[in-house]
Amino acid sequence: MTNPLGQLRTRLLLPLGLIAALVPTPASAQPSADGSTASAEPVRAERDGSRDFDFEFGEWKARIRRLEQPLTGSESWVEYEGTSIVRKVWNGKANLGELLVEGPAGRIEGMSLRLYDPTNDKWMIHWASSRDGAIGPAMIGGFQDGIGEFYNQELFNGRAVYVRFIFSDITPTSFRLEQAFSADGGKTWEPNWIATFEK
């Protein structure tokens, strides 16, 4: 599940360098002590993260809390329940997730497509809502020490914000996903979508 507030946002197509400042860089890509790198040629990532989303394959019971008015100081949340089904594509180097949840505030039906780039050990997460059928540009990131972090920058209600997803608390039968916005360049974050999944 990704980009649940997509119908409220307009995607910005920004240089990847702006997002790269937020996304952790693998140690193998860090410059040496003298500031140089071994080669200017692209180097294939040493780590293979193509199986990072394997934990999510299958059907899940989804419980979601959504902040109704992000970045306004509001503390009014709405809740949804339903299912999430994630399928393997390309032997796990991509996957497709379908989310269907309902609650007093209505129904959310969405789809996420995640694609793995082995050259830099990063995943790209795209979200589409049945509301408009459009596939948004990618959230970019990866997993380290059992935590997945993904970032993008978008327009939300006419203002540029950073968007962050964090996958955490991953076990064989449960995990958590949090979406948050930052309107101050990543200094502070306000969660606006908290989802828990159980088998």
C-alpha positions as CSV (number, residue, x, y, z in Angstrom):
1,M,0.0,0.0,0.0
2,T,1.4,3.4,-0.9
3,N,0.4,6.9,-1.6
4,P,-3.1,6.8,0.0
5,L,-3.5,10.6,-0.2
6,G,-2.6,10.6,-3.9
7,Q,-5.9,12.1,-4.9
8,L,-5.1,15.2,-2.9
9,R,-1.6,15.7,-4.3
10,T,0.1,16.7,-7.5
11,R,3.4,14.9,-8.2
12,L,6.5,17.0,-8.8
13,L,9.0,15.6,-11.3
14,L,12.2,16.8,-9.6
15,P,15.9,15.9,-10.1
16,L,16.7,12.7,-8.3
17,G,19.4,14.6,-6.4
18,L,16.8,16.3,-4.3
19,I,15.4,13.0,-3.2
20,A,18.9,11.4,-2.9
21,A,19.7,13.8,-0.1
22,L,17.0,12.0,2.0
23,V,17.5,8.4,0.9
24,P,20.3,6.6,2.8
25,T,23.2,5.7,0.5
26,P,24.8,2.2,0.6
27,A,28.3,2.2,2.2
28,S,29.7,0.9,-1.1
29,A,28.8,4.1,-2.8
30,Q,30.3,6.5,-0.2
31,P,33.4,8.5,-1.2
32,S,36.8,7.5,0.2
33,A,38.5,9.5,3.0
34,D,40.1,11.8,0.4
35,G,36.7,12.6,-1.1
36,S,37.3,10.6,-4.3
37,T,35.5,7.6,-5.6
38,A,37.1,4.5,-7.1
39,S,35.5,5.1,-10.5
40,A,33.3,7.5,-12.4
41,E,31.6,4.5,-14.0
42,P,28.3,3.3,-12.6
43,V,28.9,0.5,-10.2
44,R,26.4,-2.4,-9.6
45,A,25.3,-2.4,-6.0
46,E,27.1,-5.1,-3.9
47,R,23.9,-5.8,-1.9
48,D,21.0,-7.6,-3.6
49,G,17.8,-6.2,-2.2
50,S,15.6,-7.8,-4.8
51,R,13.9,-10.0,-2.1
52,D,13.3,-7.2,0.4
53,F,9.5,-7.3,-0.2
54,D,9.2,-11.1,0.0
55,F,7.8,-10.7,3.6
56,E,4.7,-9.0,2.1
57,F,3.6,-11.7,-0.4
58,G,0.1,-13.0,0.3
59,E,-3.2,-11.8,1.7
60,W,-3.4,-9.5,4.8
61,K,-6.0,-8.0,7.0
62,A,-5.4,-4.2,6.9
63,R,-6.3,-1.6,9.5
64,I,-5.7,2.0,8.6
65,R,-5.8,5.4,10.4
66,R,-5.8,8.4,8.1
67,L,-5.3,12.0,9.3
68,E,-8.2,14.0,7.7
69,Q,-6.4,17.4,7.2
70,P,-2.6,16.9,7.1
71,L,-0.4,19.9,7.9
72,T,-3.2,22.0,9.4
73,G,-2.6,21.1,13.1
74,S,-5.7,18.9,13.0
75,E,-5.8,15.8,15.1
76,S,-8.9,14.3,13.6
77,W,-8.3,10.7,12.3
78,V,-10.6,8.3,10.4
79,E,-10.3,4.5,10.3
80,Y,-10.7,1.9,7.6
81,E,-10.5,-1.9,7.5
82,G,-10.1,-4.3,4.7
83,T,-7.6,-6.4,2.8
84,S,-4.3,-6.1,1.1
85,I,-3.0,-8.7,-1.4
86,V,0.5,-8.6,-2.7
87,R,1.7,-10.8,-5.6
88,K,5.2,-11.5,-6.9
89,V,6.2,-10.3,-10.4
90,W,9.5,-11.1,-12.3
91,N,10.5,-13.7,-9.7
92,G,10.3,-11.1,-6.9
93,K,12.2,-8.2,-8.6
94,A,8.8,-6.5,-8.8
95,N,5.5,-6.9,-7.0
96,L,1.9,-5.7,-7.3
97,G,-0.2,-4.9,-4.3
98,E,-4.0,-4.4,-4.2
99,L,-5.6,-2.6,-1.3
100,L,-9.4,-2.4,-0.6
101,V,-10.4,-0.8,2.7
102,E,-13.7,0.8,3.9
103,G,-14.8,2.9,6.9
104,P,-17.2,5.6,7.9
105,A,-15.3,8.1,5.7
106,G,-15.7,5.9,2.6
107,R,-13.8,3.4,0.5
108,I,-10.2,3.4,-0.7
109,E,-9.3,1.1,-3.6
110,G,-5.7,1.3,-4.8
111,M,-2.8,-0.5,-6.3
112,S,1.0,-0.3,-5.8
113,L,3.6,-1.3,-8.2
114,R,7.1,-1.7,-6.8
115,L,10.1,-2.2,-9.1
116,Y,13.7,-3.0,-8.0
117,D,16.7,-1.3,-9.6
118,P,19.7,-3.6,-9.0
119,T,22.3,-1.0,-10.2
120,N,21.8,1.1,-7.1
121,D,19.9,-1.3,-4.8
122,K,16.8,0.9,-4.6
123,W,13.1,0.2,-5.0
124,M,10.7,2.5,-6.8
125,I,7.1,2.5,-5.5
126,H,4.3,3.7,-7.7
127,W,0.7,4.2,-6.5
128,A,-2.6,4.3,-8.5
129,S,-6.0,4.9,-7.1
130,S,-9.2,3.7,-8.7
131,R,-10.5,7.2,-8.2
132,D,-8.6,8.5,-11.2
133,G,-6.6,5.6,-12.6
134,A,-3.4,7.6,-12.8
135,I,0.0,6.0,-11.9
136,G,2.2,8.4,-10.0
137,P,6.0,8.8,-10.2
138,A,8.0,6.8,-7.8
139,M,8.8,6.9,-4.1
140,I,12.5,5.9,-4.0
141,G,14.3,4.0,-1.2
142,G,15.2,0.6,0.2
143,F,15.6,-1.5,3.3
144,Q,18.3,-1.5,5.9
145,D,18.3,-3.5,9.2
146,G,14.7,-4.5,8.7
147,I,13.4,-1.0,8.1
148,G,12.2,0.3,4.7
149,E,12.4,4.0,4.0
150,F,11.1,5.7,0.8
151,Y,11.0,9.3,-0.1
152,N,9.6,11.7,-2.7
153,Q,8.8,15.4,-3.0
154,E,5.3,16.5,-4.1
155,L,2.8,19.3,-4.1
156,F,0.1,19.0,-1.4
157,N,-2.6,21.6,-1.5
158,G,-0.3,23.9,-3.4
159,R,2.8,23.6,-1.3
160,A,5.9,21.5,-1.8
161,V,6.3,18.8,0.8
162,Y,8.6,15.8,1.3
163,V,6.7,12.5,1.6
164,R,8.2,9.5,3.5
165,F,7.1,5.9,3.9
166,I,8.5,3.7,6.6
167,F,7.9,-0.1,6.7
168,S,8.7,-1.4,10.2
169,D,7.8,-4.0,12.8
170,I,8.1,-6.8,10.2
171,T,7.4,-10.3,11.4
172,P,6.1,-13.4,9.5
173,T,2.5,-12.5,10.4
174,S,2.5,-8.7,10.7
175,F,4.1,-5.4,9.7
176,R,3.5,-1.6,9.9
177,L,3.5,1.1,7.3
178,E,3.6,4.8,8.1
179,Q,3.3,7.8,5.7
180,A,4.4,11.2,6.8
181,F,4.7,14.7,5.3
182,S,7.4,17.3,6.0
183,A,6.8,21.0,5.1
184,D,10.2,22.1,6.4
185,G,12.7,20.2,4.2
186,G,12.7,17.0,6.3
187,K,13.5,18.6,9.7
188,T,10.1,17.5,11.2
189,W,7.6,14.9,10.0
190,E,3.8,14.6,10.6
191,P,2.4,11.1,10.2
192,N,-0.9,11.1,8.2
193,W,-1.4,7.4,7.3
194,I,-0.7,4.6,9.8
195,A,-1.5,1.1,8.6
196,T,-1.0,-2.3,10.3
197,F,-1.2,-5.6,8.5
198,E,-1.9,-9.0,10.0
199,K,-2.2,-12.5,8.5
